[in-house]
Amino acid sequence: MGADELAFWLRARTVGGTIIIELHGELDMLAHGELGPRIHALVCRGGADVILDLRAVTFLDAGGIRLLLAVRDHVARCGGVLRLIRGTPRISHVLRIVRLDGSFTMLDALPRAFAGEAGADTGAPCATGTGADITGTGTSTSTGVNTGSDAGIRPSA
C-alpha cells in the first residue's frame, strides 16, 4: 500500500429499512477501533436489518474478525438480522479457517431487491438522506486512514 492510499473505509445506504454497509480495504485492529463505533451508530435503530458487503475487503486479521463479531452481536441485541456478502476467496478462507463461516448468514451477492434501488446514502450516524463515505478518520467524507505500511498477516491464496 502506498503512502497516499486509504487503508479502509465504508459506504452505507438504507434501502427499504435495510442498512447496506460496503466495507473497503483492510479490516484490522485499526479498522475495528475506527469503523466499529461508526457502524454501531449506523445500526442503532432497533430492529434494523443489516447487510455487510465484504466484496471490497482486501485484508482480514483478528481485528477485522472482532469487528465482524461485534457488529453481529450489536445487530442481534437491537433485534435486527445481519447478513454478510461473501468477500474474495482469500477473505472467505480466513472466515473458514477460524470456523466463523457458519456463524453468519452468507450471501453470494446483494439481493436483487436492493441492487436496483439507489436508497438513501447514510453519511451521519442513524440519519438518512445525506450521501457520504465514512472513513477511518471521520474528519471528512472523502478522507481515510493511511497506515503507511503493509504490515499484518496475510492469508495465502
N, C-alpha and C positions, 0 to 999 in steps of 0.2 A: 504494500500500500504506500502510495506516495504521500509526501508531507501535506499536500493540499487536498487530499481525498477525505470524504466523510467515512467514519468508521461504522456508524449506524444511524438510522433514522426510521421514522414511521409516518404513515399517512393513514388517516382514519376518515371514514364516512359512515353515515347512517342511511340504511335503506329499509323502509317499512318496519322500523323498530329493531332491526338487527344492526349491530355495530360491526363494521368490517375494518379490521386493522391490518394494513400491509406492513410487515417488518422488513427492513432492508439492511444489508451489511452484516457486521459481526455482532453476534449475540454472546457477550462475555460478561464478566463481572462489572465492568464499567457500564455496559448497556443495561444490566439489571438495576444498578443504582440510579441511573438517569432516566431510563424509559419506564421502569416499574411504576413509580408514582404517577406518571402521566397516563399510563394505561389504566391504572386503578381509578384515576379520576374520570377517565372516559367511560368506564363501565359502572360508575357509581349509582346509576339509576337501577333501582330494584327490578329484578326480573329481566334484565336486558340479555338478549341472546348475542353472543359474540363469535365472530369468525376471525381467527388469526391466520393470515396468509403468510406462509413461510417460504414461498417460491423464490423470493429475492434475498434470502438469508444465505450468506457465503461462509459463515463460520459459526459453530455452536460448541461451547465448552460448558463446564459445570455452572458458571454464572448464568449462561443463557438457559440452561435446563432449569435452574432455580427460578428464573423469570417466568418460564412457561408454567411451572408448577404453582407459582404464586398467583398467576392470572387464573389458572384453573380453579384454585381454591377460592379466590375472591369472587369470581363469577358464580360459583356454586353457593357461597354464603349469601349472595344477593338474589338467589333464586333463578339465575339465568342458566343458559346452556352454552358451553364452549365447544367449538369445533375448530380443528386445525386443517388448513390446506397444506398437503404434503410439500416439503421442500425438495431440494435436489436429492439425488440418491445418496450423496455424502451426508446430508442432514438427516435423512430418514435412517441411514445406517447408524448414526450416533444414537438416535432415539431407540433403535432396536438393540444396540449393544447394552444400554443401561436399562433395558426392558421397560421402557415407557411407551413404546408404540401402542400397546394395548390399553394404556391409561387415558388415552384421548380418543375422541371421535374424529377419525381422519377422513378428509375429503380429497379427491384427486384434483378437483378444480372448484372454482367458485360456482355455486349453483346458478343455473340459468335465470332463475327468478331475480337474482341480484346482479348478474353480469350485464344485463341490458339497461339497467336503471342507473342514472347518474347519482342519485341520492344527494344528501347534503354532506359536504365535507365538514369534518369536525375539527376545528382548529383550537378551540379552547375546551378545557375540561367540562364535560356534560353540557355543552352548548352545541347547537346545530346552526347551519346556515353560513358559517364562515369557512371559507376554504383555506386550508393551510397544511403544511407538513410540520410535524413535530419532531424535533431533533434532539440530540444529546445535550445541547447546552440550554435549550429553552429560551434563548435570548432573542431569537428571530425566527420567522417562519422559513427561512432558507439557509440556516446555518446548521452545523453538525459538530460531531466530536471528531477530532483528529488525534489519533493516538500516536502518529509519527513512527509507529513500528509495526511489525508484522508478527509480534510475539503471540505465543499461545500454542496449544496442542492442536494440530490439525489432523483429523482422521484421514486414513488412507482411503483412496477411492475404491 
